[in-house]
Amino acid sequence: MSLETKSNWNIPEKLKKEDLVKYLLSKRDIKNVEDFLNPSLENIPSCDKLFNAKKAAKKILKLVKAGKKIAIHGDYDSDGICATSLLWSFLYRDLAKHLDVKVDVVPYIPSRIDQGYGLTESSLNDVIALGADLLISVDCGVRDKVLINKYVEEKKLDFVITDHHQPPEDIATNLNYILVHQMYPGKEYPDREICGTTVAFLLVQAIKAEVGMDTEINENTKGLDLVALSTVTDMMPLVGVNRIFVTHGLKQLQKGTRLGFRMLALRAGIEPKDTDTYHLGYVIGPRINAAGRIGSPLEAVKLLVSTDEKQCQEIANDLNDVNFSRQKMTSDILENAKMNIVETDNLIFVLGNGWHEGIIGLVAGKLGEEFYKPVLVATNNEGVIKGSARSIKGFNITKALEKYEKYLERFGGHELAAGFTAKLETIEEFRTEITNYANETITEENLTRDVKIDLNLDADDVSYALINSMKALEPYGYGNPKPLIYLEDLIVVKKYIMGKEKSHMKLMVKGTGVELLNIVLFNCFDDTEKVNENDSIDVIGYPSVNVWNGNETIQFQAKEWRKHIS
C-alpha cells in the first residue's frame, strides 16, 4: 500500500500570525462561534418542534395505560440498535416506574440477510406473531407507507413511525398513521440532519412532558451516550445540535456508567475515560454494527440495556469475536475482489460467489477509497444477485442504476451509495453496459480526488501550542473534520522502517526551523524504497502527541506525501 499522493491538493496561502481557531471557524463558515466552542444542552431545540412527537407520545401512553403490547421495530445498524435500546429502556424501566405499571414492550430487529432493511411483510408478520398491538419504528419506515396502510387496514396493527431518512415527496398523502420526522414538509425541526436515535430521544422527551416527568436535559439525562454513539456512526455532521449531543454524550461514555459500553470498550482495549469520536466511529461502532452485519443485532441491544455484569461481559466478548470475523471476511473478500479488477475501466464491478451480503458494502467502500472510482460489489448466493455500490463526486450511482433498471429487480440509494438486486440471467450484460457507460461519461478530472487542506504551516509551527489550540474544535467527525495541515520542503535526515511487516515508516525531517520533526507514515509498504535520506518531500496530515514509556514527543502523522518540486 502507498501513501504517495494521486490527489489534487488544494493548498491555501501560508497562515499569517493570527487566531488559528478563529481562522478555521471562519473557513468552515461557523456563524455562532460562542455556541460552537461551548456547546450547551440548553440549546437543544424542544421536542415540541419535532413533527408529531406530542401526538405520538399521547398514542403510546394510551396503549401503555390500556395494557397493550408494544413492539419497537429497529434497524440492524448502530443507529437502529441504539434507538431501540434507548426507547425500550425508557418505556420498560423509567416510564413503568413513574406510572407504577408494567409496560409490555419488546425490542425487535429484522435479519439483514433473510428480511432486509426496513419494514417488510416478513418483519411485520413477526411483530404480529409477538402479539403486538402497536409497532413503534425507529430509524426506519418513512418510505413504507403502502405496506403500513395495508397492515393498518387488514391486520388492525397500530403504528407510530419514527425515522430520520429522506421522506418521499408524497409523504403527506394518505398518511393514515402517526409519523414522527424532522423533515416533514412545512414542519421541519430546526436541525434536520439528525440520526434516528436523536428522533427517539426527542420522542422520549415528549412522553416525559405528557406524564409530568422531568424534561430538563442535563449531564445525567439518560440516553445522551447512545445519541452520541449513533450520531458519529451514522455520520451526521458534528455541528449544531449534533455537536451538543456528542460533546455531552461523550462525557457520559467517559464516566463508564453504561455497563455494556464499558465492557465493550475494555474488551476493545479502550479505557472508557479516554473515549473520543475516533473510538466511536472506528472501534466501538464497528463492533455494534458487526452484530447487525453477520451476528444478532438483538444481542447488541441486550448489551446496551443490561445491568448484569456477567451478561455484558459475555456479549462484549462475543461481539469482539464477531467483529474479528467481520474483519477477516472483509479482508478475504477484498483480496479476492482485487484479483478481478480491470484497472483500465473507469468503474470497478466485481462479482463473487457466496460472499456475505453484510460485508460487500464494506468491501465496496474500501475499493472506492483505494482506487477512487465508482465501485459495484455483488454476490451470487444461490442464484440471487445482491450488490452494493459506492461512487465518486460527479457520478450519481443511483441514477446510473436507474438507467439500467431493466437488469435489476430492485435498487435504491443516493448519489454516492446504493444497493441493488440484479437478475442472474442478465448480470453480465448489466456489468458490460454500466461499465461502458462509466468509461464514456467519467473524465480524467472526475477520477482525480480533490483534497481540501485547512492550514499551510512551517514545520516549526508544529508544537504543543498548535495541538492544544486545535482541541477547541473537538469533537471531530463528519462535518467537522480534524484540520488537515500542509508542510512543504521537508528534508529527510533519517529514515526508520517499522512494524512486523516492515510497512510503516518514521522520518526525521528538517524544515524551516532548527528542531527536527518526526513524521510517521502507516501502511506504506510500497513507499519504503521511494523515500530516502536527503530527499525533499511535502506532506499533509495531522500533528499529535506520542506517548511512549512515559515520554511525550510531538509527531506528525502523514496522510499523503509527495516529492517536493522547487
N, C-alpha and C positions, 0 to 999 in steps of 0.2 A: 504494500500500500504506500501511496505517496501523498505528501502534503505540498508538493510543488504546485503552485497555483496554475489553474487553467481559467481563472475567473478574470473579470474586468474590475479592477479596484477603483472605486470612486473615492479619491483621496481629497479631503478638504485642505484648505490652507492651514499652515502651521499655526497652532493656537498661541495667541499672544498671552501675556500675563494678565489673566482675568479670572473671575469666579468660575471655576470649572463646572460646578453643579448648575449654576445659572445658565451657563453657555449650553450645556447638554439639554436642560429642560426646554430652553428656547428652541433648540434644533428639533426637539420631539414635540413641539407645538403644545406644551403643557401650559394652559392658561392660568390655572389657580395653583401657584407654586406652594402656598402655605398648606392647602389641603393635600397636595401630593406628598409633601415632605412629612406631614403629620397626619396620617390617615386616622380619622376619628369615627368610632362606631355610631356616634350621634348623627353622622352624615349619611347613614344608610336610609334611602327613601322608604317611607312607610309601606307596610303591606297593603294599606288601603289603596295604594296606587297600582297594585298588581291586579289586572283584569280578572274579575270573578273570584278573587281569593275569599272575600267575605261570603259570597253565595255558596262557594264550595265548603267553607267552614260550617255554615248552617246545615248544609245537607249531610255532611259527615257526622255532625253532632246529633242530628235527628235519628240517624241509623244506629249510632252508638247507644243512645238512650233507649232505643227500641230493642236493644239486644241483638241486632242483626250482625251477620258475619261480613267482615271486610277483607278483601284481598288486595295487597299492594303489588301491582304488576310493574316490575322494573325492567331495565335493560341490563345486558350482561357485561357492560364495560364498567370502568371505575366510577363514572358519574352515576350510572344507574344503580350500582351496588351501594354507593354511599347514600344516595337519595332514599333508597329502600330502607337502609339501616336507620337513617335519621327519622323518617316518618313512622316506621314500625315502633322504634324505641319510644318515641313521644306518645303515640297512641296507647301502646300496651302498658307502659310504665307511668309516665308523667300524667297523662290525661286520666287514666284509670284511677290513679291515686287521688287526683284532685276531685274527681266526681264520686269517688268511693264506689266504683263499679268495676266489673270485669269487662274489658274491651276484647271482643272476639276478633282478632286481626291476625292474618298470616301473610308472610312475605312470599312472593312468587317471582321467579325469573326463568324465562324460557331457555331451552337449549339452543345455543348458537348454531350447531350443526343440524339438528333434527327439525327445528322450528324457524330459526332465522330471527331477524331483527323485528322489533315492534310487536304490535298486536296482530295475531293471526287466528284463524279459526281453531287451530290446534291449541294455542295458548288460552284462548277464551273458553274452549271446552274443558281444559284443565282447571281453570278457575271455577267454572260451574260445578265440576266434579268435586272440588273442595268444599262446595256448599255455600259459596259466597253470594251475598245479596247485592253487594256494592264492590265494584272494581275501581280502585284509585290507581291510575297510571303515573309513573314518574319517569322522566327522561324519554318518553315515547308516546305515540298515539295521535299526534296532531294531524297526521296525514291518513288516518284510518277511519274517516268519517262514515264511509259507506258500510264498512264492516260493523262499526259500533252501532249505527242506526238499525242494522239488521238484527243484532243481538238485543237491542232495546225492545224492538217490536216483537221478535219471535221468541226470545228466551226470557224476556222480562228482567234482564240483568241491568242494574243501575250503574252509571258511570260518572266518575269525576276524572277528567283527563288533565294532567299537568305535564307540560313539556316545555322545551326551550328552543327546539329546532324551527327552522323557517316554515311558517304555515303556508298552505296552498292559497292561491289567490281567492278561491271561492269559500274560504273557511267560514264566513258568516252565513252562508246559505245552507238551509236545512240542518242547522245545528240544534239537535234535539236533546242535548245533554250539556253538562257544565264543563266548560273548557277554561282552565287557568293558564294564561300565557302572557309573557311580557311583550309580545309583538302583535297583539290583537289590533287590527286596523282601527285607528282613531282612539284607542285606549292604551297606548303604549306606556310601559313602565319607563321611568327616567333613564335607566340603564338597560339597554336592550340586549347587549352581548353578555348574558349570564348563563351559567350552567344549570342543568336540571336540579341539582342539589340546592342551589340558591332558590329556585322556584319552590321546592319542597320546604325549605327553611321559612320562607315568607308565608307559605300556607300554614305552617305551624304557628307562626306569629298571629295569623288571623284567627285560628282556632283559640289560641290563648286569650285573645281580646274578647271573643264571644262568651267565654266562660269565666272571665274575670281573673285569669292568671296574670302574673307579672309579665309585661311585654317589653320592659326595658332591656335593650341589648347591651350587655356589659362583658367584661373579660371572662365571666363564668357561665355565660349563656351556652347551654348545651347545643352542640352541632356546628359551632364555628370551625372546629377542626376538620369536620367532614366536608364542609363547604370549601375550605382552603384546598384540601386534597383534590376535590373534584374540579375546582377552578383551574388548577395547574394541569392536571392530567387531561382535561378536556380542551386545553389550550385556549382558554378565554383570555382576552387582553388584560394585563395586570395594571389597569388604570381605573379611575372612578371607584365604583362600589366593589369591584373585584379586588382592587388593591387593598381596600379596607378589610374585606373578609380574609384575604390571605395574610395580611400583616398580623391580625389578631388571632386568626386560626392557627398560625404557626406558633404563637405563644402558648396556646392550649396544647398543641402537639409536643412542644418542648418540655412541658411540665410532665408529660407521660401519664396523664390521668386516664386516658382511654387505654384500658388494659391490652386489648387486641393490637392496637397500633404499637404500643410499647414492645410487646413481644415480637412483633414482626420486624420492627426496627432493630432490636437487639439481635435477632436471628440473622439479619442482613449486615450486621457489623456496624450499626449506627447507634451512637448514644442519643436518646431522644432529645436531650438538651442541645445537641448540635444540628438538629433537623433544619434544613432550608429547602428552598424550592427545587434545587437540583435533586435532592433526595426524593422529594415527592414525585418529580417527573421521571427520574431515571432509575430509582432504586425501589421505592415503596410502590409507586403506581404500577410498574410492570408486574409486580408480584400480585397485586389485586386484579389487574387485567388478565393475568395468566389463568386465573380461576375461570374467567368467562371464555377464554380462548380454547383451552384444552382440558379444563377441570370442571368443578362445580361452583358456579357463582354464589350459590346459597351458602357454601362454606365460608366464603369471604364475608357475607352478611353476618353469619354467626360470629366470626372473628371480631367484627366491628361493634357488635352489640353485647357480646358475652361478658359476664363478670366472674367467670370461672377461670382461674389462672391455669389450671391443668389443661382445660379445653383450648384456651387461647394458645398455649404453648404448642399443643399438638397440631392445631390448624396452621399456626405460623410455620412450623416445621414442614407441614405438607405443602403449603403454598410456596415455600422456598424450593422444595423439590420440584414442584410443578413448573416453577419459573425456570429452574435449571433445565428441565426437559424442553420447555419452550425455547430457550436459548439454543440448545443443541439441535432441535428440529429446525429452527430458523437458520442456523449455520449450515446444516446439511443441505437444506433446500436451496439456500443462497449459492452454495458451492456448485450444486447440480445445475441451477439456473444459469450461472455464469458460463458454463460449458456450452450452452445452447444459444448464446447471444451472437447476433450478426452485427458487428460493430460498425459496419458501413451504413446501416439503416439509421434513420432519424428517430425511430421508435423501437423500443425493445418489447418483444412479445414472446414470452416463454410459456410452454405448456408442459405440465408434468403429469405423471400417473400416480394417483394415491397420495398426493401432497395434502397435508392437513389444511382444511379450509380456514381454520383460525390463525394460520401462520402466513398465508400468502400475501396478506396486506402488509405485514411487516417486511417481507421479502421485497415487495414492490417498492416500499418506501426506501429501503436500503439501496436497491439498484438505482432508483431515481436520484438519491443523494450522491452516489458514486459517479454515475455516468451523466447526470444532468440531461436526461431525455425523458419523454413520456414512456411509461412502463405499464405493460399489462402482464400480470402473472395469473395463469389459470391452471386449474387442476381437474383431471378427469377421474372422478370417483364413481365407478360402476356405471359409466355411460352418461353421467351428469357433469356438465362442464360449468364450473363456477370460477369467477375471476375477480381480481381486484386491480384497480388502475390508479396510477399516480401520474401527475403531469407537471409541466413547467409553465411559467408565465408566457402567455401568448398562444397557448394551445389548449382550448377548452375541451377536456377529455369527455365530458358528458355530452356535449354537442357532437363530438366525433362518434361516440357510441350511437347517438340518435340517428346519425347519417346512415349507419349500417344496422339499424334495428331489425331489419328483415332476417338477420342472422342470430338475433337474440330473443330469448323468451321473456326476459325482464332485465331492467337496468335502472340505475338511479345514482345520483350524486351531485357534485357541483363542479366548478371549473377545474379544480386541481386534484380531485379524488372521486372515485366512483366504484361501484360494484356491479357485476353483471352475471347473468346465467345465459350461456350460449347453447346453440343446437349442435349436437355432436356431429351430425352428418355434414354440416357446412362449416365446421370450425376452421379448416384450412383456407377456405375461400375468405372467411372473415379475417383471418390473420393476414392474408395477402393483400386484401383491399384496404384495410385500415393502415397497414404498413406503407403501402404505395401512396395513400393519401397524405400520410405524415411526411414522406420523402418529398412530395410535391409542394407541400404548404409550409413546412418548417424551414426557416432560413438559418444560415450560419450564425447570424446575430441572435436568433432565438436560443441557440444552443450554447451561448456564452453567458455564464452566470454573472450577474452584477452583484458586487459586494459593496454595501454602503458602510463606509468607515466613519466612526464618530470623531476620533481625535488623531491629529498628526502631531506627534511629540518627538523630542530628542530623547536619546537613551538615558541621559542623566535626569530626565523628568520622572522616570520610573522610580518611585520612592514610597516609603511608608505614608507620607503625607498624601500622595496621589491615591493610594489604596484606601486610606481612611476617608478621604473626601468622597470617593465613589460609593461608599457604604450608604450614604444618604439616599441613593437611588434605589436601594433594595426595598422589597424583594424583586428579583429579576425573574423574567419569564417572557412568554409570548406577549407582544405589545409593549414590553418594557425590557428589552434585552440588555445584557451586560455590555457596557460601552466597548466597542471594538477599536483598538489602538494600532496605529501605523508607526513603525520605526524604520528608518532607512539608513543605508550605507553603514551597516554594522560589519566590522572586520572580525572574522573568526580567529580567535587567538588559540583556542584549544577545543578539540572535539572528543567527546566520550560516547561510545556506543553502549547502550544499557539494555537490560532485560534478558530473560532466559532465551528468547527467540532473536535477540540482537535487533529488535525492531524499534527501539526508542533511541533518541539522541539528546545529549546535553551539550550545548555550545557555550563557551565563554567568549563573549564578544566585547569589542570596544567601539563605543560610539563617539559622541562629541565630548563627553566628559572624561574625567581621569579614571573613575572606577569602572571595573569590568562588570558586565551584566550576564547573568545566567539565562540562556534561552533553552527551554525544554520542548521537544517535539515527540509526540507519542504516535505509535502505529505508523512509522515512516520507513519501513524496511527498504523500500526502493530508493530512498534518498540518502542512505548512509554512505554511499560511494560518490554521490553527486556533490555533497558539501564537504569542503576540505579547509584546512587551516590556511589563513591568509586570503580566503575568499571574502568578497564583499556581498552581503545579502540584505534584502528588505524583508520584513515580516509584518504580519498582522496577527493580533491576539490579545491576551489579557494578562495583566500583572497579578501576582498573588504572593502570599507569604508561605514559604515552605518550612515546615517544622520537622526536624529530624534529630533524634537523640537529644531532644530538649533545646536544640539550637534553631534559631529563626534566621532565614535568609530570604531576600526578595528574589523572585524569579519571574520570568515572562513566558507564558505558555503560548507557543505559536500555533495558530490555526492553519495558516498557509505561509509559504515563503517563496521567494524568487531571487535570482541573481540580480544584483544591483547594476543598473546601466547608468553610467555617468552622463 
